[in-house]
């Protein structure tokens, strides 16, 4: 089985910080999520989401 690599820096992962190699890389990833660098795509055009039904 191939050794997994850290998605931030490409170094081999460490069990304690999986899927990262260190706390530093884990913190970099968290910062990217919190700052809006990573975004989960969504569609605003789904029917029925914006309408109030009385």
ABEGO torsion letter per residue (X at the ends): XBBBBBAAAGBBBBAAAOABABAAAAAAAAAAAAAGABBBBBBAABBGAABBBX
